Amino acid sequence: MASSATATATFTTLLLSSSFAAQCNISNHHRQSSSLFPAPKTPPLSIFKPLSLKLTPSFLLPKTSTFSSIPKSSESDAAVVDVELEPGNAEPESQFQSELEVEPEPAQVVEASKEEPKREEIFAVVMIGGRQYIVFPGRYLYTQRLKGANVDDKIVLNKVLLVGTKTTTYIGKPVVTNAAVHAVVEEQGLNPKVVVFKYKKKKNYRRNIGHRQPNTRIRITGITGYQDYPAVTLNS
Amino acid sequence: MNKKEILKLAKGFRGRAKNCIRIARERVEKALQYSYRDRRNKKRDMRSLWIQRINAGTRQHGVNYGNFMHGLMKENIQLNRKVLSEISMHEPYSFKALVDISRSAFPGNKHVVLPTRKVNVSSINV
């Protein structure tokens, strides 16, 4: 039985292939043999963005490693709508569900045995460039421009303020000792242009300036080093 | 800016302000001034929103915002309000752990009123 994975723009269910059940995924990178569908557009999954001004992020719970191939942007104005998979099936992480401001597309979720490699269910709060971000392995992030970092550099972030897994939380005071978040620099770019227009009325003063702030896109690869820290075990 | 750029920025404006250059120019200038001002206001508004959310989250556990933050400061936990509000929304167990830490560090809540459960109106037979 061949998996009828047609790379169409719509979400369709995969037929069962021999080794694993079909799943429905959003991905624009084909990584596994059990073909994933390229999404109609590449929706960056954004999570944990403030509600009032941007779309609420939705936490995608794929059953496969599309986690690694789904870009995620936080702290950026990429307000592209993402499609949320039904989190009801395998791996419902009750702690990680988030609300959607935009209606989620009804994803046809097919029961699936999880594909390897499974994404670890862990998150961390890390401080970069004076700002704090919640990071997940496999997602990307826009931060302030990191000077001296070239593309494809491996980066270790040491200021980890909190690490959370499904069962325990490690709360740093202020930092979780020896915890490290590994990331790879993907791109050094510029933010979208903002127009800085200054105007004083009746004084004939107007200045029109455009500004693009440099940024760096990094992709989080893993979170390590937190195991020996005194933890708070949650009753989940 | 020339006319084409002004009219491009004037999309969605009301009435003649989106079509006629003389009126559009004024409105666009005003819009740009507002955006300059509001980029600064946005930071204030967001912080206020985060504080409201943290307040709501902690009051569910019987602690109010002021005492919660005081306890966190005492414990030298340096999570900022943005992250705290996200945790309170999406990671309830972690947030409860934070509230417990804060409460043990600063147990100042003697008279906090927990939110009362709302009764479902439709279930009342009148």
Contacts between the chains, C-beta under 8 A, distances in Angstrom:
chain1	res1	chain2	res2	distance
A	48	B	86	4.4
A	48	B	90	6.9
A	50	B	46	5.4
A	50	B	49	6.7
A	50	B	50	7.6
A	50	B	82	7.2
A	51	B	49	7.5
A	52	B	45	7.0
A	52	B	46	7.1
A	52	B	49	5.6
A	53	B	42	6.7
A	53	B	46	7.4
A	59	B	90	7.3
A	95	B	90	7.5
A	95	B	91	5.6
A	95	B	92	6.7
A	95	B	93	5.8
A	95	B	94	7.7
A	96	B	90	6.5
A	96	B	91	7.4
A	97	B	90	7.1
A	98	B	89	7.0
A	98	B	90	4.9
A	99	B	89	7.6
A	123	B	91	7.7
A	125	B	79	6.3
A	125	B	83	5.2
A	125	B	87	8.0
A	132	B	79	6.8
A	132	B	80	5.1
A	132	B	82	6.7
A	132	B	83	4.9
A	133	B	83	7.9
A	134	B	83	6.1
A	134	B	86	5.8
A	134	B	87	7.8
A	161	B	77	7.7
A	161	B	78	6.2
A	161	B	79	5.6
A	161	B	83	7.7
A	162	B	79	6.3
A	162	B	83	7.7
A	162	B	87	7.8
A	162	B	94	7.3
A	164	B	91	6.0
A	164	B	94	5.0
A	169	B	91	7.9
A	169	B	93	7.0
A	169	B	94	4.4
A	169	B	97	5.1
A	171	B	77	6.4
A	171	B	94	7.8
A	171	B	97	6.5
A	171	B	98	6.5
A	171	B	101	6.6
A	172	B	77	7.3
A	173	B	75	5.8
A	173	B	76	4.9
A	173	B	77	5.7
A	174	B	76	5.4
A	174	B	77	6.2
A	174	B	78	4.0
A	194	B	35	7.8
A	194	B	39	7.2
A	195	B	32	6.0
A	195	B	35	7.3
A	196	B	36	6.3
A	197	B	29	7.0
A	197	B	32	3.5
A	197	B	33	6.4
A	197	B	35	7.6
A	197	B	36	6.0
A	198	B	36	6.9
A	199	B	29	5.8
A	199	B	32	7.5
A	199	B	33	5.4
A	206	B	29	7.3
A	208	B	1	6.5
A	208	B	32	8.0
A	232	B	97	4.2
A	232	B	100	7.9
A	232	B	101	7.7
A	234	B	93	3.8
A	234	B	94	7.0
A	234	B	96	7.5
A	234	B	97	6.4
A	235	B	93	7.5
A	236	B	93	5.5
